[in-house]
Amino acid sequence: MGTMIGLVKEKRAFGAVLKEVPVPVCGPDEVLVRVKTTSICGTDLHIYQWDAWAEQTVVTPNVFGHEFAGVVEAVGSRVTNVKLGDRISAEGHIVCGVCKACRTGNAHVCPNTKSFGITAPGCFGDYAVVKATNVIHNDPQLPFELACLQDPLGNAVQTVLSGDIVGKSVAVIGTGPIGLMAVAVAKACGAGTVMAVDVNAYRLGLARTMGADVTINSKETSMVQAIMEHTGGEGAEVVLEMSGHPDAIRGGFEAAAPAARVSLLGIPTREVSLDLSRHIIFKGIRVEGITGRRMYQTWYQLKGLLDRARIDLKPLITHTFTLDQYEEAFALAASGQCGKIVFHHNTDTQTTNKGELVHGQLELTAG
């Protein structure tokens, strides 16, 4: 098949390298995709910076990246659900399909999972190969810039909709890109007061743009006190913990109302101590651990929101780059002074100049 340019996690250390690598081979149950756009996930930043989680989890050398949109260029001999020219994204969990979890509707926690762009080759390259069963078809009218955001949007959708949300007070703790998506999803799905909490003033500004009714800078004020004030002393009926910071997690349980639901998506880098009696048991708290997207319920839910314009993700895309500008892009991602960063893999999808701030003025292209 020849070679392509890919962003490779080559060494088990900080950084990555853009280099010529073989075009991946499409198997009989797989499809070959010409990648149009990709976006940087927090997981990609962990891989790039090479922290303890990456050391324990990531396979090297490997083309990483898992959020993408593209066009199908080849299909395997046994593929029947995808054709040449289809615009697609893909579910990144490559599951076995035969274990008890997979066969009882819980494939998102399959113990035999391989992860696209983490333990299997990913999408930061000209081409990628994905299982046909994992393909997500995109509406031709959905711009590539938005289509590549569906994987993290699915994280937000599963977190928000893991319990009742209508009319309830909601605290979104952590306004990284998925937290910002959670704000928009909660509003679209009928939440009452949506409170966004962070220490990053830039992202709290984005949270207001995405629909937050209240923003709380926990560097300047007590998160627990502020949530109590905005809920008449009752606490938040739904707490969506997206940061993974131990203090924020404990604060989230403290600020939760009696009989509240606490959904945990953020991943702590160390053990978190809780007073189970006070924080959970005697308050009757329901705790939900969230990973990935429910396969494939969450995808249908997010498609219903995105394709029918119930949510608007355009303000979330604050910067775009080409893949050869990856060092600048990852430095920006690490700074936190951005929303979602999108890579354009060829000129026909590129809408801005090098690293240009596009928040509030992005002209999206469908082709």
N, C-alpha and C positions, 0 to 999 in steps of 0.2 A: 504493500500500500504506500510505501514511501515514508517521508518524515514530515514532521510539523514542529511548530514552536510551542513549547509548554513551559509553565512555571512549575519547577520541580523542587520539592523538599528533598534535597540531595544528602545533606549531612544532618546528623542529630545534634544540631546546634542552632543558634539564632540565624534567621534569614532564609533565603531561597535563591534559586538561580534560574534565569530564563535561558533555555537551551533547546537545541534540536533533538527531538526524540521520535521514535517510531510512531506512526499513526496506529492507534489501537485497532486490533482485529475484531471484526464483528462475528460473533458466534451464531449458531443456528437459531437461538432463542433471543437474540439481541438485535439492537439497531445502532447504526452509526449516525451520529448527529454532528452537523456543522454548527459549532457554537457561535452564537451571535452576541449574547451578553452574559456576563456573570456578575455576581456581587459578593462583597466581603462579608463573611459571617464572623461572629465572635469566636467561633471554633477555629476559623482560619487564622485569626490573630494569635490564638493560643499556639497553633502549629508554627506560625512564622516566628514568634518570640521564643518558642520551645520551652514551655514551662513543665512542671512536674506531671500534669495530666498528659501532655503530648509525649513525654518520655515514656510513659507507661502504656500509651494507646496507639500511637501513630506508626504506620509502616513506612519505612524509607528504603531506597529512594522511591518517590511517588509524585506524580502530578496531583496536586491537591485542589481544593475547591469543590463545592457541591451545590451551589445555587446558580442555576443557569436557565437560559432559553435558547432554542436553536431550531434548525430545520433538518429533517431526516434526509440523509444522503444514501443510505443502504439499509436493507433489512435482511435478517437471517432467513434461512430456508423454511423454518417452521413458524415464522411470525405471520399472524393473520389479522392482528388488531391495529397495525400501523402500516402506512404506505409512504412511498417516496414523496417528499415535499411537505409532509405534515409538519406543522409548527408544534413543538412539544417542550415540556419540562419533564422532570422525573422525580419520583419519590426516592430519597437517598438511602433508605434502609433496605438492604438486599437480604431478604429473609429466606429461611429454608422451606417454608410452606407445609411442613409435615409434622412439626412438633405440636405439643398440646396448646401452647400459646397461639400459634398460627391457626390452628383448627378450631379455636374457640373465640375468634374475633379479636385476638390480642396480639396480632403480628408485630405491632410496634414495639413490643417487649420480647420478641423472639430471642432466646438465649444464643442462637447460632447466627445472629446478625453480622453481616459485613457492611461497612459504611462507605458509601461512595465518597471519594476524596479524602478518606481518613485511613481506612484499612484496605481500600480498593482504589484503583485509578479514578481521578476526578475530572473536573471540567475546566481548569485554568489552562486551556490549550485550544488549538484550532479545531480539534475534534474530540468527541467523547463517545464511549460505548455504554449503553444502559440496557438492562433487561427489558424486553418488550412488556412484561407484566407490570413494570414500574412506570411505564410511560404515562404522562399526563398530557392530554391534548389541549392545546391553546386555541382560543378563538382567533381567527386571522386578524381581527380588528384590535386584539389586545397588543399594545406595544411591547416590543422585546424588553424595554427598560422596566416595565412593570411585571412582565411574565417571569423574569428571573427572581422576583421577590416572593414568589408563592411558597417556597419551602419555609422561610422564616414566618411568613404570614400564617402558615399552618400551625406553627408553634403557638402563636398568639391566639388563634382560633380555638385550639384545643384547651389552652389555659383558661380562656374566658368562658367557654361553653361546657366546662366539666361539671357545671351545676347551674342552678337557676340564677338568672342575672336580671330579669325584668324588674324595673322599678327599685332596685336595690342600690345602696351606697357601696361604691367600689373604690378600693385603694390600690393603685398600680405602683408598686415599689420598685424603682429602677426604670429609667426612661432611655435605655439603649434602644436600638431599632425595634426589637421585638416588643419591648414595653410600650413604645410609641404606637406600634400596630395594635397592641392590646387596648390602648385608649380608644382608638378609632373603632375597633370591633365592639367593645363594650357599649359605646354610644349607639352604634348601628343596631345593636341587638336589644335596645330598650333599657339600658341601665339608668338608674337615677343619677345621683351626684357621682361624678368620676373625679377622683383626686389622684394626681400624679406626684410622686415623691422622688427626689434625687438630690445630689449635691452639685450637679452640673447645670449652671444657669442657662447655658446655650441649649441644652436638651430640654430643659423645662420650658423654654420658649417654643421649641418644636411641639412639646406636649400640648400647649395651648392651641397651636395651629391645628393639631390632630383632633382637638375637641375636648380636652380636659376642662372641667368646670373650675377646678381648684388646682393650683400648683403649690407644692411645699418644698422649700429648700431646707433639707434636714441638716445642712451645715450651719444654718442661721437660726433655726428654731427646732424645738422638739417635735419629731414626727408624730409621736403618740399624742401629745397635747393638741397639736394642730388637727389631727384626724378626729379626736374627741370633740373639739370645738365645732368642726364642720358637720358633725353628726348629732349635735345636741346632747353630747355626753354618752351616746349609745355605743360608739365604735363602728367600724366598717363591717357591713354585712357580708362583703366579699373582699378578700385580700388576695391580690395576685402578686406573688413575690418573684421578681424577675432579675434581681441583682446578684443573689448568691452570697451577699455579705452577711457574716454571722450576726452582727449587730442589727442589721436591717431585718433579718429573719426573726430574731427575738422581738424586735419592735413591732413587726407585723402581727405576731401572735398577741402581743400586749394590746395593740390597737384594735384587734378584732372584737366584734360584738359577741355577746353570748349566742351560741348556736350558729355562728358564722361558718363560712366555707373559706379555707385557706388553700390556695393552689400554688404549688412550689415548682417553678421552672428554673430559676437561677441555681447554678451549681457552685456550692462552696468549695474552696480550695483546702479547707481543713474541717475537722469535726466541729459541730455546733451543739452547745449545751443548752437545754431547755428545762424549765420547771414544768414537767408534764402535768402535775396535779393542777397548778395554777393556770398554765397557758392553754391546756388542751382538755384535760379530763373534766374538771369542774365547770368549765365554760361550755362543754358539749360541742367542741369544735370538730368540724369535718375536715380532714386533711387529704389533699389530692396531690400525688406525685405526678408530674407531667414530663414526658419525654417524647420528642418527635411529634408525629401526627398519627392519629388513629387511621389505620389503613383499611379502607380508603374513605371512611366517613368524613374525616376532617377535610379532605380535598373537595368533596362535593359541597360542604358547607362554605368553604372559602371561595369556591367558584361562584356560588350563588351570591355572595357578597360583592365579589370583585367584578364579575361579568355584568351584573345589574347595577353597577355604580353605587352600591350602598355605602361603600367606603372609597376614599380617595387617597391613594398612596403617593401621588405625585410630589406633595411637599416633603415627603420623607427622603427623596433622592436629592441630596444636597451637592454632591460632587460626582463627576465622571472622569475616567481616565482611560487610556489604552493600556494594554497589558504590560508593555515595556516600561510603563511608569509605575510599576508595582511598588518600588521602594518608597516613593513619595506617598502613594496611596496607603500603604500599611502604616507609615509614620503618622499620617493624618488620622487613620482609624484608631491608633493607639492614643492619640491626644484627646479623643472624645469630643473634639470641636467639629462634629459632622453628624449627619444623619446616616443614610445608607449610601455607600460608595459603590458605583457600578462601573465595571470594565466593559468597553466596547471592543469587540474582537475583530471588527472590520469597519471600514469607513462608511458603509451604507447605513449603519445604525447609529453612527456617532452624531450627537446633537450639540456638543459643546467643545470648546477648545481645551487645551491641556489643563486638567485639574480645576476647571472653572467651577465656581460656586453657581449652582443652578436653582437653589431653593427659591420658589416663588416665581420663576420665569422659565421653567423647563418646557420646551416644545417637544412633545413626544412624537415618535414616528412609529407607524404600524408596520412598515416594510423594511 
